[in-house]
Amino acid sequence: MAESFDLPVPRVRSAVLDDGPALGELDRSTWSTLHAVQPRPQPPYEPFFDDRHRPQDVLVADAVNAAGETVVAGYVRIVPPTPLACNAHVRQIQGLAVAGWARGRGLGRTLIGAACLAARRQGANRITLRVLGHNAPARALYEAEGFTVEGVLPGEFFLGGRYVDDVMMGRPLTP
């Protein structure tokens, strides 16, 4: 029997170090060549957080299950795309995942909105991302949230027996 979850108003919060195992499991459970260029993770698993992937760069969406327990339903990682001062006005989404049971409920949109708000609070006036060309659901979501295609690297990756474009998207963060 499928467990039921209540997601009327998702709670989005900053990640903490203790979220690492749940976020790692979410990444492994949602892995697909639709969005991943790295091979499928194999045990022993790398930790979700490390020197380059810090809790303060991640927003987590929680849901409450039928037993009243709070569980991780999704996350978005937003970081400066480079360490350069001349690029400090930009943030980049470098990871977005929503649990299979939580899809189709607006959680991806909620996480993108929270990422844009967090980026503005950090002083950014622009946000970017990269998405695989064949990932039509993600591209449609990003377009619906105001992102436009700003560049394409044709055939940048070879996944699942075919060449796949790397699509750069971005949007301003004006209020």
Residue pairs with C-beta under 8 A, 6 or more apart in sequence:
2 101
3 65
3 66
3 101
4 65
4 66
5 63
5 64
5 65
5 66
5 71
5 73
5 101
5 102
6 63
6 64
6 65
7 63
7 73
7 102
7 105
7 107
10 61
10 62
10 63
10 73
10 74
10 105
10 106
10 107
10 110
11 61
11 62
11 70
12 59
12 60
12 61
12 62
12 110
12 111
12 114
13 59
13 60
13 62
14 55
14 56
14 58
14 59
14 60
15 23
15 55
15 56
15 57
15 58
15 59
15 60
15 75
16 55
17 49
17 55
19 48
19 55
19 58
19 60
19 72
20 47
20 48
20 49
20 55
21 48
22 71
22 72
23 48
23 49
23 58
23 60
23 72
23 75
24 45
24 46
24 47
24 48
26 72
26 74
26 75
26 97
26 99
27 41
27 48
27 95
27 97
28 41
28 45
29 99
29 100
30 97
30 98
30 99
30 100
31 40
31 41
33 159
33 160
34 132
34 134
34 135
34 137
34 138
35 131
35 132
35 135
35 138
37 132
37 157
37 159
49 55
53 77
57 77
57 78
57 79
58 75
58 76
58 77
58 95
59 75
59 76
59 78
59 111
59 114
59 115
59 118
60 72
60 74
60 75
61 72
61 73
61 74
61 75
61 98
61 102
61 107
61 110
61 111
61 114
62 70
62 71
62 72
62 73
63 70
63 71
63 72
63 73
63 102
64 70
64 71
65 71
72 99
73 98
73 99
73 101
73 102
73 107
74 96
74 97
74 98
74 99
74 102
74 107
74 108
74 111
75 95
75 96
75 97
75 111
76 93
76 95
76 96
76 111
76 112
76 114
76 115
77 93
77 94
77 95
77 96
78 91
78 92
78 93
78 94
78 115
78 118
78 119
78 127
79 91
79 92
79 94
80 87
80 88
80 90
80 91
80 92
81 87
81 90
81 91
81 92
81 128
88 123
89 123
89 124
89 125
89 126
90 124
90 125
90 126
90 127
90 128
91 115
91 118
91 119
91 122
91 124
91 126
91 127
91 128
92 127
92 128
92 129
92 130
93 112
93 115
93 127
93 128
93 129
94 129
96 108
96 111
96 112
96 138
98 107
98 108
98 111
108 141
109 141
109 144
109 145
112 141
112 142
112 145
113 145
115 127
116 127
116 145
116 171
116 173
119 127
119 173
120 173
120 175
124 173
125 172
125 173
125 174
126 170
126 171
126 172
126 173
127 170
127 171
127 173
128 150
128 168
128 169
128 170
129 142
129 147
129 168
129 169
129 170
130 166
130 167
130 168
130 169
131 138
131 139
131 142
131 167
131 169
132 138
132 157
132 159
132 164
132 165
132 166
132 167
133 139
133 152
133 164
133 165
133 166
133 167
134 164
134 165
139 167
139 169
142 169
143 169
145 171
146 171
147 169
147 170
147 171
148 169
148 170
148 171
149 167
149 168
149 169
150 168
150 169
150 170
151 167
151 168
152 165
152 166
152 167
152 168
153 165
153 166
153 167
153 168
154 163
154 165
155 163
155 164
155 165
156 163
156 164
156 165
156 166
157 163
157 164
157 166
158 164
